[in-house]
Amino acid sequence: MAINKLEVLAITKQLVGLDQVLEDFDGLITLYMDIIGQRILNYIHHSSIPDGLKYTWAAMTAAALQAEQMAVLFPPDPEDAEAYEVSLGDSTVKPIKPVAKLATGPSLVVQDAVLFDYQSELNGFRRMRW
């Protein structure tokens, strides 16, 4: 039985802390799901992800999203900064607002880290390839 991707999407949104009704980031989350799903398939040597890995797939996707896309999913509020300009005598200091680096998809470093973190759960489904 194939895993319903919409279920994995809903579980991933819950794990990340997004509203289930909000569809603004579904494309980004689906991209991460597809890439992480392909890494799972390459690791376990199956043609489809087994039903028992539904929550693992969602957790791996959420971990990759949290590693790279938190600034996109939850943008910082610019009003939270205490001071944008400080004057002291003749000197004025203007702190640079942090600019979040936005990744377009999961980097190989994050994919490898997430795969390594979940290897113990994936090993139970792994097949030997000849």
All heavy atoms as an XYZ file, in Angstrom:
1015
protein
N       0.846     -1.187      0.000
C       0.000      0.000      0.000
C       0.885      1.242      0.000
O       1.805      1.372      0.795
C      -0.891     -0.029      1.228
C      -1.831      1.116      1.315
S      -2.932      0.854      2.718
C      -3.608      2.456      2.829
N       0.620      2.152     -0.911
C       1.415      3.367     -1.038
C       0.990      4.402      0.000
O      -0.178      4.480      0.389
C       1.256      3.943     -2.440
N       1.953      5.170      0.425
C       1.691      6.230      1.401
C       1.024      7.399      0.690
O       1.446      7.810     -0.392
C       3.005      6.701      2.058
C       3.631      5.581      2.867
C       2.760      7.902      2.945
C       4.958      5.936      3.479
N      -0.008      7.964      1.306
C      -0.677      9.144      0.790
C       0.198     10.357      1.101
O       0.446     10.676      2.260
C      -2.055      9.278      1.434
C      -2.849     10.422      0.866
O      -2.337     11.241      0.097
N      -4.106     10.484      1.236
N       0.665     11.040      0.059
C       1.561     12.190      0.257
C       0.877     13.335      1.000
O       1.526     14.104      1.685
C       2.099     12.671     -1.086
C       3.180     11.760     -1.651
C       3.709     12.269     -2.959
C       4.614     13.455     -2.716
N       5.336     13.883     -3.913
N      -0.451     13.447      0.863
C      -1.162     14.503      1.578
C      -1.122     14.273      3.086
O      -1.077     15.228      3.865
C      -2.605     14.611      1.083
C      -2.775     15.098     -0.354
C      -4.237     15.065     -0.759
C      -2.189     16.482     -0.532
N      -1.134     13.002      3.504
C      -1.003     12.695      4.926
C       0.384     13.093      5.437
O       0.514     13.664      6.515
C      -1.209     11.202      5.177
C      -2.633     10.736      5.110
C      -2.723      9.251      5.420
O      -2.142      8.818      6.432
O      -3.371      8.538      4.642
N       1.405     12.775      4.648
C       2.777     13.130      5.037
C       2.922     14.651      5.088
O       3.552     15.190      5.997
C       3.803     12.499      4.076
C       5.221     12.915      4.438
C       3.677     10.986      4.081
N       2.305     15.345      4.141
C       2.330     16.805      4.137
C       1.678     17.360      5.399
O       2.214     18.258      6.057
C       1.629     17.343      2.887
C       1.505     18.856      2.755
C       2.878     19.496      2.603
C       0.618     19.218      1.576
N       0.530     16.820      5.778
C      -0.178     17.280      6.976
C       0.639     17.004      8.239
O       0.736     17.864      9.121
C      -1.542     16.609      7.075
N       1.254     15.830      8.316
C       2.077     15.496      9.489
C       3.295     16.415      9.554
O       3.656     16.908     10.627
C       2.497     14.015      9.433
C       1.286     13.104      9.559
C       3.511     13.695     10.534
C       1.559     11.654      9.192
N       3.918     16.667      8.405
C       5.083     17.554      8.358
C       4.716     18.956      8.818
O       5.455     19.582      9.583
C       5.668     17.600      6.931
O       6.009     16.277      6.518
C       6.893     18.481      6.866
N       3.571     19.461      8.368
C       3.131     20.790      8.790
C       2.926     20.845     10.301
O       3.275     21.841     10.943
C       1.840     21.181      8.067
C       2.035     21.556      6.621
C       0.690     21.720      5.960
C       0.571     23.017      5.251
N      -0.739     23.204      4.618
N       2.376     19.781     10.861
C       2.194     19.741     12.311
C       3.535     19.751     13.025
O       3.707     20.462     14.019
C       1.424     18.485     12.721
C      -0.053     18.581     12.540
C      -0.745     17.320     13.034
O      -0.280     16.216     12.788
N      -1.852     17.500     13.718
N       4.481     18.973     12.544
C       5.789     18.896     13.186
C       6.544     20.220     13.126
O       7.255     20.580     14.061
C       6.633     17.788     12.543
C       6.164     16.356     12.798
C       6.950     15.380     11.938
C       6.301     16.008     14.272
N       6.381     20.940     12.018
C       7.058     22.228     11.868
C       6.330     23.325     12.644
O       6.935     24.300     13.063
C       7.197     22.593     10.372
C       7.737     23.979     10.171
C       8.085     21.592      9.665
N       5.031     23.154     12.856
C       4.249     24.146     13.587
C       3.462     25.082     12.698
O       3.119     26.194     13.101
N       3.157     24.633     11.486
C       2.368     25.452     10.566
C       0.896     25.111     10.678
O       0.529     23.984     11.006
C       2.821     25.213      9.122
C       4.170     25.771      8.731
C       4.525     25.313      7.325
C       4.172     27.282      8.791
N       0.059     26.090     10.361
C      -1.387     25.892     10.338
C      -1.732     24.944      9.194
O      -1.240     25.089      8.077
C      -2.074     27.249     10.136
C      -3.582     27.170     10.206
O      -4.110     26.098     10.560
O      -4.228     28.185      9.907
N      -2.569     23.960      9.460
C      -2.925     22.962      8.458
C      -3.661     23.563      7.266
O      -3.535     23.084      6.151
C      -3.790     21.859      9.092
C      -3.066     21.038     10.114
C      -1.890     20.293      9.529
O      -1.988     19.689      8.477
N      -0.764     20.333     10.208
N      -4.416     24.623      7.494
C      -5.215     25.224      6.428
C      -4.345     26.080      5.509
O      -4.608     26.197      4.316
C      -6.351     26.081      7.033
C      -7.221     26.683      5.958
C      -7.181     25.236      7.986
N      -3.282     26.657      6.045
C      -2.394     27.530      5.282
C      -1.693     26.733      4.188
O      -1.032     25.735      4.459
C      -1.359     28.161      6.225
C      -0.410     29.175      5.625
C      -1.180     30.438      5.240
C       0.686     29.511      6.613
N      -1.847     27.161      2.948
C      -1.253     26.449      1.818
C      -0.119     27.225      1.169
O       0.375     26.837      0.110
C      -2.333     26.134      0.781
C      -3.390     25.181      1.286
C      -4.462     24.887      0.248
O      -4.430     25.492     -0.843
O      -5.330     24.053      0.535
N       0.322     28.306      1.797
C       1.351     29.158      1.209
C       2.663     28.421      0.966
O       3.379     28.724      0.015
C       1.622     30.370      2.103
C       0.422     31.287      2.202
O      -0.537     31.116      1.427
O       0.438     32.188      3.064
N       3.010     27.487      1.827
C       4.307     26.829      1.760
C       4.208     25.375      1.290
O       5.190     24.643      1.390
C       4.995     26.883      3.128
C       5.155     28.283      3.637
C       4.423     28.723      4.729
C       6.018     29.168      3.022
C       4.563     30.009      5.196
C       6.168     30.460      3.478
C       5.437     30.886      4.583
N       3.060     24.969      0.784
C       2.895     23.578      0.354
C       3.875     23.200     -0.748
O       4.382     22.077     -0.775
C       1.457     23.314     -0.096
C       0.499     23.165      1.068
O       0.936     23.298      2.229
O      -0.699     22.921      0.821
N       4.157     24.109     -1.656
C       5.116     23.830     -2.728
C       6.512     23.583     -2.190
O       7.193     22.634     -2.610
N       6.951     24.415     -1.262
C       8.268     24.259     -0.649
C       8.349     22.969      0.153
O       9.314     22.210      0.039
C       8.578     25.455      0.255
C       9.900     25.423      1.003
C      11.065     25.524      0.030
C       9.945     26.549      2.026
N       7.318     22.695      0.932
C       7.306     21.477      1.750
C       7.271     20.242      0.855
O       7.977     19.260      1.115
C       6.114     21.485      2.726
C       6.261     22.644      3.722
C       6.012     20.172      3.474
C       5.033     22.894      4.573
N       6.501     20.291     -0.227
C       6.431     19.167     -1.159
C       7.777     18.928     -1.840
O       8.179     17.779     -2.050
C       5.326     19.401     -2.204
O       4.081     19.600     -1.525
C       5.186     18.220     -3.144
N       8.493     20.003     -2.169
C       9.829     19.861     -2.738
C      10.746     19.109     -1.775
O      11.433     18.164     -2.157
C      10.418     21.233     -3.065
C      11.890     21.256     -3.485
C      12.061     20.578     -4.838
C      12.417     22.671     -3.510
N      10.731     19.521     -0.521
C      11.533     18.846      0.490
C      11.086     17.390      0.668
O      11.916     16.496      0.799
C      11.455     19.591      1.825
C      12.492     20.665      1.953
C      12.394     21.856      1.253
C      13.589     20.493      2.777
C      13.348     22.837      1.368
C      14.556     21.476      2.903
C      14.432     22.653      2.193
O      15.396     23.619      2.307
N       9.776     17.160      0.672
C       9.256     15.792      0.808
C       9.754     14.907     -0.326
O      10.166     13.764     -0.099
C       7.724     15.796      0.800
C       7.095     16.128      2.102
S       5.286     16.210      1.991
C       4.889     14.743      1.083
N       9.717     15.427     -1.554
C      10.136     14.638     -2.714
C      11.626     14.316     -2.656
O      12.040     13.182     -2.917
C       9.811     15.373     -4.014
C       8.325     15.464     -4.285
O       7.554     14.678     -3.687
O       7.921     16.318     -5.090
N      12.436     15.298     -2.294
C      13.882     15.081     -2.240
C      14.243     14.121     -1.115
O      15.025     13.182     -1.315
C      14.620     16.429     -2.110
C      14.458     17.229     -3.405
C      16.091     16.215     -1.785
C      14.960     18.646     -3.335
N      13.667     14.322      0.063
C      13.931     13.422      1.190
C      13.371     12.030      0.885
O      14.000     11.015      1.204
C      13.351     13.990      2.500
C      14.041     15.317      2.867
C      13.451     12.984      3.630
C      15.521     15.216      3.133
N      12.210     11.960      0.251
C      11.635     10.676     -0.130
C      12.541      9.906     -1.081
O      12.703      8.687     -0.950
N      13.153     10.609     -2.017
C      14.077      9.951     -2.938
C      15.316      9.448     -2.204
O      15.815      8.359     -2.480
C      14.488     10.913     -4.066
C      15.291     10.263     -5.154
C      14.531      9.140     -5.843
O      13.375      9.301     -6.223
N      15.162      7.993     -6.005
N      15.799     10.211     -1.234
C      16.951      9.761     -0.438
C      16.589      8.510      0.362
O      17.401      7.608      0.515
C      17.417     10.872      0.510
C      18.060     12.078     -0.157
C      19.354     11.727     -0.870
N      20.375     11.236      0.031
C      21.443     11.908      0.425
N      21.634     13.133     -0.013
N      22.317     11.369      1.248
N      15.373      8.462      0.891
C      14.920      7.278      1.631
C      14.906      6.067      0.696
O      15.406      4.990      1.047
C      13.525      7.504      2.248
C      13.597      8.525      3.379
C      12.929      6.192      2.758
C      12.242      8.973      3.899
N      14.336      6.242     -0.497
C      14.268      5.131     -1.453
C      15.656      4.647     -1.855
O      15.894      3.444     -1.977
C      13.474      5.552     -2.699
C      11.981      5.773     -2.502
C      11.358      6.318     -3.780
C      11.299      4.492     -2.074
N      16.578      5.564     -2.059
C      17.943      5.180     -2.415
C      18.621      4.426     -1.276
O      19.446      3.551     -1.517
C      18.779      6.412     -2.771
C      18.347      7.036     -4.075
O      17.688      6.415     -4.896
N      18.709      8.289     -4.275
N      18.275      4.765     -0.063
C      18.903      4.123      1.093
C      18.328      2.731      1.365
O      19.071      1.802      1.668
C      18.745      5.006      2.340
C      19.484      4.476      3.535
C      20.859      4.659      3.657
C      18.825      3.769      4.533
C      21.548      4.156      4.755
C      19.511      3.267      5.622
C      20.874      3.471      5.728
O      21.552      2.956      6.799
N      17.006      2.600      1.252
C      16.391      1.312      1.619
C      16.232      0.368      0.430
O      15.861     -0.791      0.610
C      15.024      1.512      2.317
C      14.005      2.169      1.386
C      15.190      2.288      3.611
C      12.600      2.235      1.950
N      16.486      0.834     -0.792
C      16.437      0.017     -1.997
C      15.043     -0.567     -2.256
O      14.895     -1.740     -2.570
C      17.468     -1.119     -1.953
C      18.848     -0.666     -1.634
N      19.555      0.188     -2.454
C      19.649     -0.923     -0.578
C      20.731      0.424     -1.922
N      20.819     -0.225     -0.772
N      14.009      0.263     -2.129
C      12.635     -0.128     -2.454
C      12.171      0.717     -3.643
O      12.763      1.741     -3.965
C      11.697      0.146     -1.278
C      11.819     -0.813     -0.144
N      10.823     -1.679      0.208
C      12.824     -1.030      0.745
C      11.191     -2.392      1.254
N      12.406     -2.015      1.604
N      11.085      0.314     -4.266
C      10.518      1.110     -5.358
C       9.515      2.143     -4.843
O       9.202      3.106     -5.534
C       9.859      0.205     -6.396
O       8.833     -0.553     -5.788
N       8.986      1.920     -3.635
C       8.099      2.900     -3.003
C       8.367      2.876     -1.497
O       8.863      1.883     -0.963
C       6.631      2.591     -3.291
O       6.272      1.352     -2.731
N       8.040      3.954     -0.848
C       8.298      4.062      0.584
C       7.267      3.217      1.334
O       6.062      3.398      1.147
C       8.252      5.531      1.046
C       9.355      6.320      0.345
C       8.406      5.633      2.562
C       9.369      7.792      0.633
N       7.729      2.290      2.169
C       6.799      1.440      2.918
C       5.922      2.260      3.869
O       6.318      3.316      4.354
C       7.716      0.501      3.711
C       9.035      0.574      3.033
C       9.118      1.926      2.411
N       4.726      1.741      4.132
C       3.758      2.426      4.982
C       4.299      2.684      6.388
O       3.951      3.673      7.019
C       2.466      1.607      5.051
C       1.262      2.456      5.409
O       1.269      3.648      5.054
O       0.336      1.922      6.032
N       5.165      1.813      6.868
C       5.723      1.969      8.203
C       6.672      3.142      8.345
O       7.060      3.500      9.462
N       7.056      3.757      7.247
C       7.971      4.902      7.291
C       7.266      6.245      7.092
O       7.913      7.259      6.882
C       9.075      4.741      6.239
C      10.123      3.678      6.523
C      11.089      3.552      5.352
C      10.870      4.003      7.798
N       5.950      6.257      7.175
C       5.195      7.498      6.948
C       5.628      8.597      7.921
O       5.944      9.719      7.517
C       3.696      7.229      7.081
C       2.838      8.468      6.971
C       1.358      8.165      6.904
C       0.859      7.312      8.023
N      -0.606      7.144      7.994
N       5.676      8.266      9.212
C       6.034      9.274     10.209
C       7.522      9.605     10.164
O       7.915     10.743     10.428
C       5.611      8.806     11.604
C       4.108      8.792     11.760
C       3.394      7.607     11.635
C       3.405      9.969     11.980
C       2.008      7.598     11.748
C       2.027      9.972     12.089
C       1.335      8.781     11.972
O      -0.040      8.785     12.070
N       8.323      8.635      9.802
C       9.760      8.893      9.662
C      10.006      9.840      8.495
O      10.817     10.764      8.602
C      10.516      7.566      9.444
O      10.236      6.702     10.539
C      12.002      7.788      9.342
N       9.307      9.616      7.393
C       9.430     10.490      6.224
C       9.027     11.921      6.598
O       9.716     12.878      6.262
C       8.569      9.937      5.098
C       8.649     10.656      3.777
C       9.555     11.596      3.384
C       7.784     10.467      2.662
N       9.305     11.998      2.097
C       8.230     11.325      1.631
C       6.691      9.654      2.438
C       7.591     11.385      0.389
C       6.062      9.715      1.200
C       6.515     10.576      0.189
N       7.924     12.071      7.318
C       7.465     13.400      7.729
C       8.469     14.039      8.688
O       8.775     15.235      8.574
C       6.090     13.306      8.378
N       9.005     13.267      9.618
C       9.974     13.807     10.584
C      11.267     14.221      9.892
O      11.853     15.256     10.235
C      10.258     12.775     11.668
N      11.715     13.443      8.920
C      12.926     13.798      8.182
C      12.712     15.068      7.366
O      13.590     15.937      7.301
C      13.336     12.639      7.266
C      13.862     11.430      8.002
S      14.204     10.020      6.922
C      15.695     10.588      6.093
N      11.537     15.186      6.753
C      11.220     16.394      5.989
C      11.166     17.604      6.903
O      11.712     18.665      6.579
C       9.875     16.218      5.247
O       9.937     15.061      4.416
C       9.552     17.430      4.397
N      10.532     17.457      8.061
C      10.451     18.566      9.016
C      11.833     18.958      9.513
O      12.122     20.154      9.658
C       9.548     18.176     10.184
N      12.697     17.987      9.751
C      14.054     18.284     10.218
C      14.837     19.064      9.165
O      15.552     20.021      9.491
C      14.783     16.988     10.573
N      14.695     18.681      7.905
C      15.382     19.403      6.828
C      14.831     20.822      6.684
O      15.593     21.780      6.508
C      15.250     18.641      5.514
N      13.514     20.967      6.784
C      12.906     22.301      6.713
C      13.380     23.185      7.861
O      13.706     24.356      7.667
C      11.383     22.193      6.744
C      10.700     21.784      5.447
C       9.268     21.376      5.711
C      10.747     22.922      4.446
N      13.414     22.620      9.064
C      13.834     23.398     10.219
C      15.300     23.788     10.128
O      15.694     24.837     10.627
C      13.553     22.628     11.505
C      12.072     22.542     11.804
C      11.751     21.604     12.951
O      12.519     20.725     13.284
N      10.575     21.800     13.544
N      16.094     22.984      9.479
C      17.517     23.287      9.347
C      17.771     24.433      8.374
O      18.719     25.196      8.549
C      18.279     22.046      8.894
N      16.931     24.564      7.352
C      17.229     25.545      6.299
C      16.165     26.599      6.050
O      16.481     27.656      5.520
C      17.471     24.820      4.969
C      18.715     24.018      4.951
C      19.000     23.439      3.579
O      18.054     23.042      2.870
O      20.176     23.374      3.231
N      14.915     26.352      6.353
C      13.841     27.231      5.887
C      13.040     27.925      6.980
O      11.972     28.443      6.708
C      12.884     26.428      4.996
C      13.516     25.857      3.761
C      13.955     26.914      2.764
O      13.506     28.045      2.804
N      14.843     26.542      1.874
N      13.510     27.929      8.211
C      12.724     28.551      9.286
C      12.515     30.049      9.046
O      11.476     30.596      9.393
C      13.373     28.302     10.644
C      13.216     26.858     11.106
S      11.523     26.231     11.047
C      10.865     26.940     12.532
N      13.484     30.722      8.432
C      13.328     32.151      8.152
C      12.252     32.397      7.101
O      11.630     33.454      7.082
C      14.647     32.751      7.694
N      12.013     31.423      6.238
C      10.959     31.547      5.230
C       9.607     31.213      5.840
O       8.622     31.924      5.644
C      11.244     30.612      4.027
C      10.079     30.610      3.054
C      12.515     31.025      3.338
N       9.571     30.121      6.607
C       8.302     29.676      7.189
C       7.813     30.610      8.288
O       6.616     30.846      8.422
C       8.461     28.256      7.748
C       8.835     27.177      6.732
C       9.084     25.856      7.433
C       7.772     27.026      5.670
N       8.732     31.123      9.079
C       8.388     32.031     10.177
C       9.289     33.256     10.103
O      10.286     33.347     10.823
C       8.558     31.335     11.536
C       7.712     30.107     11.683
C       8.273     28.848     11.549
C       6.365     30.211     11.938
C       7.493     27.703     11.676
C       5.575     29.078     12.063
C       6.145     27.821     11.933
N       8.974     34.218      9.220
C       9.850     35.386      9.059
C       9.914     36.206     10.345
O       8.913     36.346     11.056
C       9.201     36.183      7.926
C       7.845     35.628      7.742
C       7.798     34.275      8.371
N      11.105     36.729     10.659
C      11.228     37.548     11.870
C      10.451     38.851     11.731
O      10.353     39.419     10.644
C      12.734     37.801     11.980
C      13.269     37.562     10.617
C      12.348     36.604      9.939
N       9.882     39.291     12.813
C       9.119     40.532     12.828
C      10.087     41.698     12.969
O      10.827     41.768     13.950
C       8.128     40.521     13.999
C       7.138     41.663     13.932
O       7.107     42.373     12.905
O       6.391     41.847     14.914
N      10.116     42.629     11.996
C      11.071     43.737     12.075
C      10.828     44.661     13.271
O      11.721     45.372     13.705
C      10.888     44.483     10.754
C       9.584     44.035     10.217
C       9.292     42.689     10.809
N       9.626     44.654     13.836
C       9.337     45.515     14.974
C       9.897     44.966     16.278
O       9.869     45.634     17.297
C       7.827     45.731     15.093
C       7.256     46.474     13.904
C       5.744     46.606     13.998
O       5.172     46.270     15.045
O       5.155     47.048     13.012
N      10.397     43.712     16.244
C      10.955     43.116     17.447
C      12.319     43.690     17.809
O      12.776     43.533     18.941
C      11.087     41.599     17.296
C       9.733     40.917     17.333
O       8.762     41.561     17.785
O       9.653     39.753     16.919
N      12.984     44.354     16.869
C      14.305     44.916     17.152
C      14.165     46.071     18.133
O      13.238     46.875     18.060
C      14.959     45.385     15.865
N      15.105     46.160     19.068
C      15.023     47.192     20.098
C      15.449     48.560     19.569
O      14.856     49.567     19.913
C      15.888     46.792     21.294
C      15.348     45.584     22.009
C      16.222     45.186     23.172
O      17.062     45.995     23.603
O      16.059     44.063     23.644
N      16.499     48.613     18.787
C      16.976     49.895     18.281
C      17.590     49.688     16.900
O      18.322     48.733     16.679
C      18.013     50.486     19.211
N      17.263     50.603     15.993
C      17.856     50.535     14.669
C      19.009     51.526     14.540
O      19.841     51.406     13.680
C      16.817     50.836     13.582
C      15.813     49.739     13.425
C      14.503     49.907     13.825
C      16.165     48.528     12.873
C      13.582     48.889     13.669
C      15.251     47.504     12.725
C      13.958     47.702     13.118
O      13.046     46.692     12.972
N      19.034     52.549     15.422
C      20.076     53.559     15.324
C      20.445     54.021     16.723
O      19.583     54.283     17.559
C      19.561     54.745     14.502
C      20.585     55.792     14.242
C      20.075     56.852     13.274
O      19.215     56.526     12.445
O      20.527     57.981     13.384
N      21.739     54.117     16.955
C      22.243     54.569     18.247
C      23.207     55.710     17.989
O      24.148     55.584     17.204
C      22.965     53.424     18.998
C      23.529     53.934     20.306
C      22.027     52.262     19.224
N      22.965     56.855     18.631
C      23.853     58.004     18.486
C      24.613     58.217     19.777
O      24.037     58.230     20.861
C      23.048     59.266     18.159
O      22.418     59.128     16.917
N      25.919     58.408     19.635
C      26.780     58.649     20.785
C      27.771     59.729     20.376
O      28.740     59.464     19.667
C      27.499     57.351     21.166
C      27.933     57.237     22.597
C      26.720     57.067     23.498
C      28.848     56.051     22.763
N      27.508     60.962     20.785
C      28.384     62.064     20.377
C      28.308     62.259     18.883
O      27.248     62.464     18.318
N      29.478     62.222     18.232
C      29.536     62.394     16.787
C      29.326     61.089     16.032
O      29.223     61.096     14.810
C      30.902     62.966     16.381
C      31.088     64.393     16.880
O      30.078     65.025     17.218
O      32.234     64.846     16.924
N      29.282     59.996     16.748
C      29.186     58.688     16.090
C      27.744     58.178     16.113
O      27.047     58.285     17.104
C      30.065     57.665     16.804
O      31.401     58.095     16.786
N      27.354     57.616     14.998
C      26.054     56.986     14.891
C      26.272     55.548     14.445
O      26.987     55.295     13.476
C      25.165     57.713     13.869
O      25.017     59.063     14.278
C      23.800     57.065     13.772
N      25.652     54.644     15.165
C      25.775     53.227     14.834
C      24.412     52.719     14.393
O      23.427     52.878     15.102
C      26.280     52.423     16.059
C      26.346     50.951     15.714
C      27.614     52.954     16.522
N      24.393     52.129     13.224
C      23.162     51.535     12.712
C      23.413     50.038     12.552
O      24.149     49.626     11.668
C      22.781     52.138     11.362
C      22.414     53.597     11.424
C      22.008     54.103     10.062
C      21.655     55.573     10.155
N      21.248     56.113      8.860
N      22.820     49.243     13.428
C      23.016     47.796     13.302
C      22.443     47.269     11.989
O      21.415     47.745     11.515
C      22.250     47.210     14.484
C      21.955     48.357     15.374
C      22.007     49.600     14.556
N      23.142     46.336     11.433
C      22.673     45.721     10.199
C      21.609     44.692     10.563
O      21.799     43.873     11.450
C      23.827     45.034      9.462
C      24.879     46.077      9.087
C      23.332     44.305      8.229
C      26.132     45.473      8.509
N      20.494     44.783      9.885
C      19.446     43.798     10.114
C      19.917     42.470      9.547
O      20.457     42.410      8.442
C      18.147     44.218      9.427
C      17.546     45.466     10.000
C      16.279     45.808      9.263
C      15.746     47.149      9.702
N      14.582     47.557      8.924
N      19.737     41.389     10.298
C      20.170     40.089      9.773
C      19.369     39.702      8.542
O      18.159     39.869      8.497
C      19.908     39.129     10.928
C      18.914     39.817     11.786
C      19.113     41.291     11.593
N      20.079     39.239      7.554
C      19.451     38.796      6.322
C      19.509     37.278      6.310
O      20.578     36.689      6.400
C      20.178     39.371      5.088
C      19.542     38.852      3.811
C      20.171     40.879      5.126
N      18.365     36.667      6.227
C      18.309     35.213      6.221
C      18.677     34.701      4.833
O      18.186     35.201      3.826
C      16.916     34.726      6.592
N      19.562     33.743      4.801
C      19.920     33.107      3.545
C      18.833     32.091      3.210
O      18.558     31.194      3.982
C      21.264     32.404      3.674
C      21.706     31.744      2.400
C      23.005     31.006      2.589
C      23.305     30.224      1.329
N      24.348     29.251      1.536
N      18.215     32.286      2.071
C      17.111     31.426      1.686
C      17.606     30.355      0.726
O      18.115     30.651     -0.341
C      16.004     32.256      1.023
C      15.474     33.427      1.849
C      14.429     34.184      1.057
C      14.903     32.938      3.151
N      17.472     29.126      1.124
C      17.843     28.008      0.261
C      16.642     27.650     -0.615
O      15.505     27.757     -0.195
C      18.261     26.815      1.104
N      16.914     27.244     -1.841
C      15.821     26.883     -2.734
C      15.373     25.448     -2.522
O      14.269     25.081     -2.865
C      16.239     27.065     -4.205
O      17.424     26.300     -4.434
C      16.505     28.524     -4.501
N      16.230     24.629     -1.984
C      15.906     23.234     -1.701
C      16.915     22.703     -0.709
O      17.880     23.377     -0.377
N      16.698     21.511     -0.228
C      17.619     20.992      0.768
C      19.017     20.786      0.183
O      19.168     20.227     -0.889
C      17.005     19.665      1.209
C      15.889     19.381      0.306
C      15.603     20.596     -0.496
N      20.007     21.271      0.895
C      21.383     21.078      0.452
C      21.814     19.648      0.748
O      21.211     18.955      1.566
C      22.302     22.066      1.164
O      22.322     21.780      2.546
N      22.867     19.218      0.090
C      23.368     17.862      0.313
C      23.820     17.664      1.749
O      23.672     16.578      2.306
C      24.517     17.557     -0.645
C      24.117     17.293     -2.090
C      25.347     17.118     -2.964
C      23.230     16.068     -2.184
N      24.347     18.707      2.349
C      24.802     18.609      3.736
C      23.622     18.301      4.649
O      23.697     17.421      5.512
C      25.511     19.914      4.171
C      25.824     19.900      5.650
C      26.757     20.148      3.352
N      22.514     19.001      4.451
C      21.329     18.772      5.277
C      20.732     17.400      4.970
O      20.334     16.675      5.884
C      20.292     19.902      5.055
C      18.952     19.548      5.668
C      20.813     21.194      5.640
N      20.673     17.027      3.696
C      20.144     15.703      3.340
C      20.950     14.602      4.016
O      20.381     13.668      4.575
C      20.202     15.508      1.825
C      19.249     16.377      1.043
C      19.435     16.176     -0.440
O      19.668     15.067     -0.901
N      19.339     17.248     -1.205
N      22.275     14.711      3.956
C      23.131     13.696      4.572
C      22.968     13.673      6.087
O      22.927     12.610      6.702
C      24.597     13.927      4.214
C      24.898     13.601      2.764
O      24.114     12.855      2.144
O      25.928     14.093      2.252
N      22.866     14.850      6.697
C      22.706     14.916      8.150
C      21.391     14.293      8.589
O      21.343     13.534      9.564
C      22.789     16.373      8.619
N      20.314     14.597      7.872
C      19.004     14.046      8.214
C      19.000     12.535      7.998
O      18.498     11.777      8.835
C      17.893     14.735      7.390
C      16.574     14.007      7.510
C      17.736     16.185      7.824
N      19.581     12.077      6.902
C      19.649     10.641      6.631
C      20.448      9.928      7.730
O      20.046      8.875      8.218
C      20.275     10.392      5.260
C      20.243      8.962      4.755
C      18.804      8.514      4.508
C      21.045      8.826      3.485
N      21.558     10.520      8.145
C      22.370      9.938      9.208
C      21.595      9.877     10.525
O      21.669      8.885     11.253
C      23.661     10.748      9.387
C      24.555     10.219     10.463
C      25.315      9.086     10.260
C      24.622     10.857     11.698
C      26.140      8.586     11.255
C      25.437     10.378     12.700
C      26.200      9.231     12.473
N      20.836     10.925     10.821
C      20.067     10.967     12.064
C      18.981      9.886     12.121
O      18.631      9.422     13.203
C      19.409     12.340     12.256
C      20.418     13.431     12.568
O      21.564     13.101     12.934
O      20.053     14.619     12.439
N      18.445      9.516     10.979
C      17.329      8.566     10.939
C      17.728      7.184     10.420
O      16.866      6.361     10.136
C      16.182      9.143     10.096
C      15.466     10.255     10.799
C      15.891     11.573     10.696
C      14.368     10.001     11.610
C      15.248     12.597     11.361
C      13.713     11.012     12.273
C      14.156     12.307     12.146
O      13.516     13.324     12.807
N      19.012      6.911     10.304
C      19.458      5.622      9.785
C      18.933      4.444     10.598
O      18.575      3.413     10.043
C      20.985      5.557      9.748
C      21.573      6.081      8.478
C      23.081      5.966      8.466
O      23.718      5.814      9.494
N      23.650      6.049      7.285
N      18.892      4.585     11.903
C      18.448      3.461     12.735
C      17.002      3.080     12.424
O      16.649      1.900     12.470
C      18.610      3.795     14.221
O      17.812      4.907     14.562
N      16.165      4.056     12.103
C      14.780      3.747     11.749
C      14.667      3.190     10.336
O      13.811      2.350     10.059
C      13.906      4.993     11.890
C      13.765      5.438     13.333
C      12.849      6.634     13.472
O      11.772      6.615     12.850
O      13.213      7.564     14.204
N      15.532      3.644      9.442
C      15.486      3.189      8.055
C      16.090      1.798      7.879
O      15.694      1.062      6.973
C      16.222      4.184      7.147
C      15.641      5.591      7.073
C      16.560      6.489      6.257
C      14.247      5.591      6.501
N      17.035      1.434      8.736
C      17.727      0.150      8.580
C      16.776     -1.044      8.656
O      17.026     -2.061      8.027
C      18.834      0.000      9.624
C      20.061      0.797      9.245
O      20.258      1.152      8.087
N      20.891      1.092     10.227
N      15.702     -0.936      9.405
C      14.742     -2.025      9.497
C      14.027     -2.307      8.185
O      13.498     -3.398      7.971
N      14.030     -1.354      7.269
C      13.348     -1.504      5.982
C      14.342     -1.682      4.831
O      13.941     -1.814      3.682
C      12.482     -0.269      5.697
C      11.329     -0.132      6.641
C      11.457      0.555      7.833
C      10.102     -0.714      6.338
C      10.397      0.678      8.713
C       9.037     -0.595      7.209
C       9.179      0.100      8.394
N      15.615     -1.665      5.143
C      16.643     -1.701      4.110
C      16.780     -3.095      3.512
O      16.784     -4.098      4.210
C      17.985     -1.268      4.696
C      18.992     -0.921      3.654
C      20.171     -0.221      4.265
N      20.998      0.302      3.205
C      22.197      0.780      3.361
N      22.717      0.841      4.571
N      22.895      1.215      2.349
N      16.905     -3.153      2.187
C      17.111     -4.398      1.471
C      18.540     -4.422      0.937
O      19.102     -3.385      0.588
C      16.172     -4.511      0.270
C      14.753     -4.734      0.634
C      13.943     -4.924     -0.618
N      12.540     -5.113     -0.302
C      11.579     -5.018     -1.164
N      11.831     -4.724     -2.427
N      10.332     -5.212     -0.803
N      19.086     -5.613      0.845
C      20.416     -5.749      0.288
C      20.308     -5.727     -1.227
O      19.408     -6.304     -1.815
C      21.040     -7.071      0.762
C      22.509     -7.167      0.473
S      23.201     -8.658      1.167
C      23.515     -8.111      2.818
N      21.213     -5.054     -1.870
C      21.218     -4.969     -3.331
C      22.390     -5.789     -3.852
O      23.490     -5.684     -3.372
C      21.371     -3.522     -3.768
C      21.092     -3.343     -5.229
C      21.274     -1.928     -5.650
N      20.172     -1.116     -5.171
C      19.919      0.101     -5.621
N      20.699      0.645     -6.510
N      18.922      0.782     -5.142
N      22.159     -6.601     -4.866
C      23.219     -7.429     -5.443
C      23.706     -6.857     -6.733
O      23.132     -6.356     -7.550
C      22.711     -8.855     -5.682
C      22.400     -9.539     -4.396
C      21.197     -9.648     -3.792
C      23.328    -10.186     -3.526
N      21.317    -10.320     -2.626
C      22.606    -10.679     -2.427
C      24.696    -10.411     -3.559
C      23.195    -11.367     -1.391
C      25.268    -11.106     -2.523
C      24.534    -11.579     -1.453
